[in-house]
Amino acid sequence: MRQLTTIALLLVLANSADGAIIGGDALMMDAPALIGPDSVNQDKLYAFDERQSYTLTQALKTDSGILAAGTVVNSHYVFFDPKYKSTLSAELSFDGQILGVISKTRLLRKSDHLGHANTTYKSFYERGLEYGRGYDSLFSWPDGKTLTLTLRAKTPGDYIRVLTRPVDPRTPPPTPATPEPSAALLFGIGLALVKLRTRRA
């Protein structure tokens, strides 16, 4: 049975370079102490933020290619962990450009250093998506900030890591130009001064 939960997420914080899922079909949660099979046992898509504004110390392999050392990323963990076999279609929008998606079990394990500092990540078989069997699919929209997922899972669930480009909100807005007095206003002030002098005379 298809499960689709739609919750609009408005999580962009002022004066912060943290990444955010700003819309879509996911329940945003605080980083848990432990993540792995049977963490939630719910037919819903969950997500939480991992390391933010993190500079890669070495090249990192993703599903679509390699991110070079020195690249600054925000990391987000997204997972579907139903108790019984279930299918879910979902859409996720991020505030920053998607630099890479990691959905293969081996690559997830090798990228766990991007995980939240307070979370322990269980490593297990079939942690990632199973494209070859036609169970799962993942597409990126042309805007480069939106993902569409179809996940078919049971225990142990499906897990992916999404890496986005940090958005720096510290760029100050342009200073508005000081408006110059209009000709009509200057004319009005001049006329008032003329009347005032006439009365005094």
C-alpha positions in Angstrom: 0.0 0.0 0.0 1.4 3.4 -1.0 2.2 5.6 1.9 2.6 9.3 1.2 3.0 11.9 4.0 3.3 15.5 3.0 4.6 18.0 5.5 5.9 21.4 4.4 9.2 22.1 6.2 10.4 25.7 6.7 13.6 25.3 8.6 16.0 28.0 7.2 17.5 29.8 10.2 18.6 33.4 10.0 22.3 34.1 10.3 23.2 30.5 9.8 25.0 28.6 7.0 23.3 25.3 8.0 21.6 23.5 5.3 18.0 22.7 5.4 15.3 20.6 3.8 12.9 23.4 2.9 10.0 21.4 1.5 8.7 17.9 0.7 7.5 14.6 2.0 9.6 14.0 5.1 9.4 14.3 8.8 12.3 16.3 10.1 13.8 14.9 13.4 16.6 15.7 15.7 19.7 13.6 15.2 19.1 10.3 17.1 21.6 8.6 19.4 21.4 5.4 17.3 20.3 4.9 13.7 19.9 1.5 12.0 17.3 -1.3 11.3 14.0 -0.9 13.2 14.9 2.6 14.5 11.3 3.8 13.9 9.2 1.1 12.2 6.9 3.6 10.6 5.6 4.0 7.0 7.0 7.5 6.8 10.0 9.2 5.4 12.4 10.7 8.0 15.3 13.0 7.7 17.8 14.8 10.0 20.8 17.1 9.4 24.3 15.7 9.9 27.6 17.7 9.6 27.1 21.2 8.3 29.7 23.4 6.4 32.1 20.5 6.5 35.3 20.7 4.4 36.2 17.3 2.9 39.7 16.3 3.8 39.9 13.8 1.0 38.0 13.0 -2.2 34.6 11.5 -1.6 32.8 9.1 -4.0 29.1 9.6 -4.5 26.6 7.8 -6.8 27.2 10.2 -9.6 30.9 11.0 -9.3 33.6 12.2 -7.0 33.7 15.3 -4.8 37.2 16.7 -4.6 39.0 17.3 -1.3 38.4 20.8 -0.1 34.7 20.9 -1.1 32.5 22.3 1.6 29.2 20.3 2.1 26.1 20.1 4.2 25.1 16.5 4.9 21.5 15.2 5.4 20.4 11.7 6.2 17.1 10.4 4.8 15.6 7.1 5.6 12.4 4.9 5.2 12.2 2.2 7.9 8.7 0.5 7.8 7.9 -2.4 10.0 6.3 -4.4 7.1 6.9 -4.3 3.4 5.7 -1.0 2.1 6.2 1.4 -0.9 6.6 5.2 -0.5 6.9 8.0 -3.1 8.3 11.3 -1.9 9.8 14.5 -2.9 12.5 16.6 -1.1 13.7 20.1 -1.7 16.9 21.6 -0.3 18.0 25.2 0.1 21.3 24.5 -1.4 22.5 22.9 -4.7 22.7 19.1 -4.4 26.4 18.1 -4.9 25.9 14.4 -4.6 23.7 11.6 -3.3 25.1 8.5 -1.6 22.7 5.5 -1.7 24.9 2.5 -2.0 25.6 0.4 1.1 29.4 0.5 0.7 29.5 4.2 0.0 27.3 5.0 3.0 29.6 3.1 5.3 32.6 5.0 3.8 30.9 8.4 4.3 29.7 7.9 7.9 32.4 10.4 9.0 29.9 13.0 7.6 27.3 11.7 10.2 26.1 13.7 13.2 28.7 13.7 16.0 26.1 12.4 18.5 24.7 9.6 16.4 26.0 6.0 16.2 25.4 4.5 12.7 24.8 0.8 12.4 26.5 -0.8 9.4 24.4 -3.6 7.9 23.7 -5.5 4.7 21.2 -3.8 2.2 21.4 -0.5 4.0 21.3 1.4 0.7 18.9 1.4 -2.2 18.3 -1.6 -4.5 18.1 -0.3 -8.0 18.9 -3.5 -9.9 15.8 -5.3 -8.6 13.5 -2.5 -9.6 12.6 -1.7 -6.0 13.9 1.8 -5.7 14.4 4.9 -7.9 15.8 8.3 -7.3 15.7 11.3 -9.7 17.1 14.8 -9.5 15.0 17.7 -10.8 16.5 20.2 -13.3 16.7 22.9 -10.6 19.4 20.8 -8.9 17.8 21.2 -5.5 14.9 18.7 -5.6 14.9 14.9 -5.4 12.0 12.5 -6.2 12.2 9.1 -4.6 10.3 5.8 -4.9 11.2 3.4 -2.1 10.0 -0.2 -1.6 11.3 -1.5 1.7 10.8 -3.6 4.8 13.4 -4.3 7.6 16.2 -3.1 7.5 14.8 -0.2 5.5 16.3 2.2 2.9 18.8 4.9 3.7 20.5 7.7 1.7 22.8 10.6 2.4 22.4 13.9 0.5 25.2 16.4 0.2 24.3 20.0 -0.6 26.2 23.2 -1.1 26.1 25.5 1.9 24.1 28.7 1.4 25.8 31.7 3.0 23.2 34.2 4.3 25.8 36.7 5.5 26.0 38.6 2.3 24.6 42.0 3.2 21.7 43.3 1.2 22.5 46.3 -1.0 22.4 49.6 0.8 19.4 51.6 -0.5 20.3 54.8 -2.2 19.4 58.0 -0.3 16.5 59.6 -2.1 17.2 63.1 -3.4 14.6 65.8 -2.7 12.3 66.1 -5.7 12.0 69.3 -7.7 8.4 69.8 -6.5 9.5 69.5 -2.9 12.3 72.0 -3.4 10.0 74.4 -5.1 7.5 74.1 -2.3 10.2 74.9 0.3 11.3 77.9 -1.7 7.8 79.2 -2.0 7.2 79.0 1.7 10.4 80.9 2.4 9.3 83.7 0.0 5.9 84.0 1.8 7.6 84.1 5.2 9.9 87.0 4.1 7.0 88.9 2.6 5.0 88.7 5.8 8.0 90.0 7.9 8.6 92.9 5.4 
